[in-house]
């Protein structure tokens, strides 16, 4: 039920206490078969209000663990300064016209997904892997291995 080898990477950024609080709220992350179920548990899943011809806005459901959302919100807030891990990501969302609250929820979802991935794959945190897809990361790491 812990985040393996995370203390070497992301937990330096997050702090051990926050990681423990997240795991305290969720329980073992291996209990969730996919990230969508974890989003739903946290109340961070996207819902669309629509009925007949009416189509409303997409918002998070907020059905789920409010304390987990609160912990993730505080964590995301500390990571969105321009010189921090998600600073560029957050500010690019805001600069493209997204409301700051929506951009913050986007960061919260990204952080939760990153923690879930660390737990599921039992790999060390790698800052190069945060903002690129798995296939690109694998291709880049293969090229680095061949060059060495």
C-alpha positions in Angstrom: 0.0 0.0 0.0 3.0 2.3 -0.3 4.4 4.2 -3.3 7.5 2.2 -4.2 10.7 4.1 -4.6 8.8 7.3 -4.7 10.7 8.8 -1.8 13.6 9.1 -4.2 11.7 11.3 -6.6 8.2 12.7 -6.3 7.9 12.5 -2.6 10.8 14.8 -2.3 8.6 17.3 -4.2 5.3 16.3 -2.5 6.6 15.5 1.0 6.2 12.2 2.8 3.3 13.4 4.9 1.1 14.3 1.9 1.8 11.0 0.2 0.8 9.2 3.4 -2.4 11.3 3.7 -3.3 10.4 0.1 -2.7 6.7 0.7 -4.7 7.1 4.0 -7.7 8.4 2.1 -7.5 6.0 -0.8 -6.2 2.8 0.8 -4.0 0.6 -1.4 -3.9 2.0 -4.9 -3.8 -1.5 -6.2 -7.4 -1.8 -5.3 -8.3 0.4 -8.2 -8.2 -1.4 -11.6 -7.9 1.8 -13.6 -7.4 5.5 -13.1 -11.0 6.3 -14.0 -12.2 4.4 -10.9 -9.7 6.3 -8.7 -11.0 9.6 -10.2 -14.5 8.6 -9.4 -13.5 7.6 -5.9 -12.0 11.0 -5.4 -14.9 12.9 -7.1 -12.6 14.2 -9.8 -14.4 12.4 -12.7 -15.8 14.6 -15.3 -19.6 14.7 -15.7 -21.6 16.4 -18.4 -25.1 17.9 -17.7 -27.4 17.3 -20.6 -31.0 16.6 -21.3 -32.6 16.4 -24.7 -31.5 19.4 -26.7 -29.8 21.0 -23.7 -26.1 20.5 -23.3 -24.5 21.9 -20.1 -20.9 22.4 -19.0 -18.5 19.6 -18.1 -17.6 19.8 -14.4 -16.1 17.4 -11.9 -18.8 15.3 -10.1 -17.6 16.1 -6.5 -19.2 12.8 -5.5 -16.4 11.1 -3.6 -13.8 11.9 -0.9 -13.9 15.6 -0.3 -10.8 15.3 2.0 -8.9 13.6 -0.7 -9.8 16.4 -3.1 -8.7 18.9 -0.4 -5.3 17.2 0.0 -4.8 17.1 -3.8 -5.8 20.7 -4.0 -3.3 21.8 -1.5 -0.6 19.7 -3.1 -1.4 21.0 -6.6 -1.3 24.6 -5.3 2.2 24.1 -4.1 3.3 22.6 -7.5 1.9 25.3 -9.8 4.4 28.0 -9.2 6.3 28.8 -12.3 9.5 27.2 -11.2 7.8 24.0 -9.9 6.9 20.7 -11.5 3.5 21.7 -12.9 4.1 25.4 -13.2 4.5 25.5 -17.0 1.5 23.1 -17.4 -0.8 25.1 -15.2 0.2 28.5 -16.7 -0.2 27.2 -20.2 -3.7 26.1 -19.4 -4.5 29.5 -17.9 -3.0 31.4 -20.8 -5.1 29.4 -23.2 -8.2 30.8 -21.5 -9.0 28.1 -19.0 -10.3 29.3 -15.6 -7.8 29.0 -12.8 -10.0 26.7 -10.8 -10.4 24.3 -13.8 -6.6 24.4 -14.5 -6.0 23.5 -10.8 -8.4 20.6 -11.1 -6.5 19.5 -14.2 -3.3 19.6 -12.2 -4.9 17.6 -9.3 -6.0 14.9 -11.8 -2.5 14.8 -13.3 -0.9 14.5 -9.9 -3.3 11.7 -8.9 -2.6 9.9 -12.1 1.1 10.2 -11.6 0.9 8.8 -8.1 -1.4 6.0 -9.3 1.1 5.1 -12.1 4.0 5.0 -9.7 2.1 2.7 -7.5 0.9 0.4 -10.3 4.2 0.1 -12.2 6.4 0.0 -9.2 9.0 2.3 -10.9 11.1 5.2 -9.7 9.8 8.7 -10.3 11.4 10.1 -13.5 10.8 13.8 -14.2 11.4 13.2 -17.9 8.4 10.9 -18.0 5.8 13.3 -16.5 4.7 15.1 -19.6 5.3 12.6 -22.5 3.4 9.5 -23.5 4.8 6.0 -22.7 5.7 5.2 -26.4 7.8 8.4 -26.8 9.5 7.8 -23.5 10.3 4.2 -24.4 11.7 5.3 -27.8 13.9 8.0 -26.2 15.2 5.6 -23.5 16.0 3.0 -26.2 18.0 5.6 -28.2 19.9 6.6 -25.1 20.7 2.9 -24.3 21.9 2.4 -27.9 24.1 5.5 -27.8 25.8 4.3 -24.6 
